[in-house]
């Protein structure tokens, strides 16, 4: 709790247009006493306080200006999180210790206090903080059923526990914590990285390879999703940038032999033609269609549904789509999905095909 007595006495006196001398006379005290009340040097005794409240026609609580401090568990958690973000250990550690004393079995308090200690251990390189963080993360694991934050879960906890164990030099325990929460290979990159750091290269290759393939596949889907959003918002230039960035990434990973990446980038160029046309660049749209055709023919010359990647040393990964058996035949189907531009794009495509036939 905190109060604002000195400000309220001054404010009430001024509202009544009284001098300090007049208030002192009304209350039967000296001018010096009133001055000290208003400066905060002293406070009235209980009898005088009640008299002041009556004189100002306020309740004692209102005159004191009592208000509850934000010290509920949710407010404490927000303050602890703010300290973590700012790496403010001087304020954060006492706050976390106070919160843990008051709410020792509250998941949010325990987890975010643990994270604060983990940040502190990283910033200040203190092993004791790391040990404290590990202890609290372990406690939070038993309180997980209280969690209401969808961004937190058992995997988050195990990652944090693994980080603590690794920092304490307990590498095998850290690896086990990661393996125990590796559903769907979500921790492969951490497991592979840690094994490689330990010089265990043969063991590291498999999880790293699987992680690499997963990252590329997710990036393909993420970028296409973002491009679709940008097109929906009619931000065609930004959508083109997104598609061309993805194409450049996939080209840098293409090992140089026909594979599904050729088929996929052919579709990306077909989508890019739609963006060019929306921007009024008919010539650019035709260039995109030409490049789509080159890549489609390359794939169709040796169709291979594998996703081959440079640097990849894992088991083969295959991809399939519903656009037809050939990459060339898939392009018109992609163009049909380009909204208002579809008709013009299909006309351009048919003209290109006809011109190619006449040349032959």
Secondary structure as the mmCIF struct_conf table of DSSP 4:
data_model
#
loop_
_struct_conf.conf_type_id
_struct_conf.id
_struct_conf.beg_label_comp_id
_struct_conf.beg_label_asym_id
_struct_conf.beg_label_seq_id
_struct_conf.end_label_comp_id
_struct_conf.end_label_asym_id
_struct_conf.end_label_seq_id
STRN STRN1 UNK A 2 UNK A 2
HELX_RH_AL_P HELX_RH_AL_P1 UNK A 5 UNK A 15
TURN_TY1_P TURN_TY1_P1 UNK A 16 UNK A 17
HELX_RH_AL_P HELX_RH_AL_P2 UNK A 20 UNK A 27
TURN_TY1_P TURN_TY1_P2 UNK A 28 UNK A 28
BEND BEND1 UNK A 29 UNK A 29
HELX_RH_AL_P HELX_RH_AL_P3 UNK A 31 UNK A 39
TURN_TY1_P TURN_TY1_P3 UNK A 40 UNK A 40
BEND BEND2 UNK A 41 UNK A 41
HELX_RH_AL_P HELX_RH_AL_P4 UNK A 46 UNK A 56
TURN_TY1_P TURN_TY1_P4 UNK A 57 UNK A 57
HELX_RH_AL_P HELX_RH_AL_P5 UNK A 60 UNK A 64
TURN_TY1_P TURN_TY1_P5 UNK A 65 UNK A 65
STRN STRN2 UNK A 67 UNK A 67
BEND BEND3 UNK A 70 UNK A 70
BEND BEND4 UNK A 72 UNK A 72
HELX_RH_AL_P HELX_RH_AL_P6 UNK A 73 UNK A 86
TURN_TY1_P TURN_TY1_P6 UNK A 87 UNK A 87
HELX_RH_AL_P HELX_RH_AL_P7 UNK A 89 UNK A 102
TURN_TY1_P TURN_TY1_P7 UNK A 104 UNK A 105
HELX_RH_AL_P HELX_RH_AL_P8 UNK A 107 UNK A 124
HELX_RH_AL_P HELX_RH_AL_P9 UNK A 127 UNK A 141
TURN_TY1_P TURN_TY1_P8 UNK A 142 UNK A 143
HELX_RH_3T_P HELX_RH_3T_P1 UNK A 144 UNK A 146
TURN_TY1_P TURN_TY1_P9 UNK A 150 UNK A 151
HELX_RH_AL_P HELX_RH_AL_P10 UNK A 154 UNK A 167
TURN_TY1_P TURN_TY1_P10 UNK A 168 UNK A 169
HELX_RH_AL_P HELX_RH_AL_P11 UNK A 171 UNK A 180
TURN_TY1_P TURN_TY1_P11 UNK A 181 UNK A 181
HELX_RH_3T_P HELX_RH_3T_P2 UNK A 183 UNK A 185
TURN_TY1_P TURN_TY1_P12 UNK A 186 UNK A 187
HELX_RH_AL_P HELX_RH_AL_P12 UNK A 188 UNK A 197
TURN_TY1_P TURN_TY1_P13 UNK A 198 UNK A 199
HELX_RH_AL_P HELX_RH_AL_P13 UNK A 201 UNK A 232
TURN_TY1_P TURN_TY1_P14 UNK A 233 UNK A 234
HELX_RH_AL_P HELX_RH_AL_P14 UNK A 236 UNK A 253
BEND BEND5 UNK A 256 UNK A 257
HELX_RH_AL_P HELX_RH_AL_P15 UNK A 260 UNK A 278
TURN_TY1_P TURN_TY1_P15 UNK A 279 UNK A 280
HELX_RH_AL_P HELX_RH_AL_P16 UNK A 282 UNK A 301
TURN_TY1_P TURN_TY1_P16 UNK A 302 UNK A 302
STRN STRN3 UNK A 306 UNK A 306
TURN_TY1_P TURN_TY1_P17 UNK A 310 UNK A 311
BEND BEND6 UNK A 314 UNK A 315
STRN STRN4 UNK A 318 UNK A 318
BEND BEND7 UNK A 322 UNK A 323
BEND BEND8 UNK A 325 UNK A 326
HELX_RH_AL_P HELX_RH_AL_P17 UNK A 327 UNK A 335
TURN_TY1_P TURN_TY1_P18 UNK A 336 UNK A 337
BEND BEND9 UNK A 338 UNK A 338
HELX_RH_3T_P HELX_RH_3T_P3 UNK A 339 UNK A 341
HELX_RH_AL_P HELX_RH_AL_P18 UNK A 342 UNK A 359
#
